[in-house]
Amino acid sequence: MPSTRVLVVDDHSAVRRAICHLLSEDPSLDVICQTSDGEDAVKKAALLQPDLILLDISLPGITGIEAARQIRKVSPDSNIIFLSQHDSLQMVSEALRNGHGYVTKSDAALQLLEAVRSVRNGSLFVSKRIADQGWVADSLSLM
């Protein structure tokens, strides 16, 4: 499988480092850029056209959800997985209107690579914590 080019977006440098370390376990993943805010994420996505964007929701400036809306316009082929501390079903549904996966940071160590594989294969992914709250794909149509 060809290398998947990844943009990592989180406002905490320690979290970005941890994500990159986790991604390094899969040799088919290539982190091409990291950034810490939503506006820069949109610019980097437009410039680099990454295959995958791991995107936090709570960012300085525009939120990750707003950044995703803009990224869908400037880099429509990029898959977006939200990686967030937020676990409310309403937040998940709002995010997934512009994304392909949602992983809570508490589930990331065990499920981030699974989410990446799932999204790469064309499937929507939500982490166990979200699924345990009763989230189902039909939730998107209810909002």
N, C-alpha and C positions, 0 to 999 in steps of 0.2 A: 504494500500500500504506500502511495506517495506521502511525503511528509505533510502534516497538517500545520499550517502557519497560524500561530496563536497570538492574540493581543490580550494582555492581562491589565484590567483596570480596577484598582482599589486605592483608596486614599491613605492606607496605612502601609508603609514600606515593609514592615515585618510580615504582614499578611501576603503582600506580593511575593516576597522571598519564599514564604512557605508554599504558596501556590506553585511557583516556578519549580521548587524542589520536588513537589509531588508530581508535577507534569514530567519532570526529567526521568521518572520511572518508566515512561513509555517512549521508546526511541523514535516513534513515528510522529511525535509532537515537537514542534520547533517554536519556542517563544521568540517572536521577532521584535516585540516591543512591549514596554510596560508604561503605564501612565497613571496619574493620581486624580484626575478630574474629568468630568463629563464632557466639557467643551473640547479638551485635548483628545479625548477618546474619539469623538466625531471626526476631528481633523486627521488623526492617525488612521482611522478606518478608511477615510476617503483616499488618503495617500497610499496606504499599504495594501488595501483590499485583503485583509486576513481571512482565512477559512473559518476561523473560530474566534469569538470574543468572549472572554470571561469577565463579567461586568457586575460590579457591586451596585447596590441601589442607592445607598447613602453616600453621596459624593458632594464635594464642595461645588458651588455653582449650580449647574443643572443636575437633576437626579439621574440615576442610571436608567430609569424608565424613560425619561425625556431623551436622554442620549440615545437609547435604543431606537426610539421613534425616528430620530434624525439619521442614525446609522443605517436604518432600513432603506432610506432614500439615497444615501451616498455610497453604500456598499451592500447592495441588495442580496448578494450571494453569500454574505457572511452569516454563519450561524451564531446565535447569541445564547449563552448560558448565564443566567443570573446566579451570582454567588453572594448570598446575603444573610445577615443575622435575622432579618424579618421572617416570621413564619405565619403571618395571618393569611387566611385563604383569600381574602379580598386583595391583598398586596400581590399574592402569587398570580391570581387571575389577571390583574392589571398588567403585571410584568409579562406574562406569557402571551399577551396580545401582540407583543413585539419581540418575542423570544422563542427559543426552542427547548429550553430546559431551565430548571430552578433547583438549586442545591443550597440548603441552609449551611451556614459556616460550621455549625455543630456536626453536620453529617459529611462535611467535605473530605476529611481524611479517609473515610471508608467508601465514599460514593462519587467523588469528583471524576475519577478516571472512568467509572462505569457510565456516568452521565455523558462524558465526551464520546465514548464508544457508541452509546445509544443515539446521540444526536448526529454523529457522523453517519450512522446507518439510516438516518431519516426518521427516527422516532422521537417523540416528545418525552422528556424525562422530568420527573419530580422526585425529590429526595424522600426518604422514608418518613421523616418527621412530618412532611406535608401530607403524604399519603395516609399516615396514621390519623390525621385530623379529619379524614373523609374526603379529601380532594379527589375529584375524578375529572377526566378530560371534558366531560359535559359541562363542568363548572364554567368554562369559558363562554358558552352560549347563554348562560343565565345572567351574565352581567350586562 
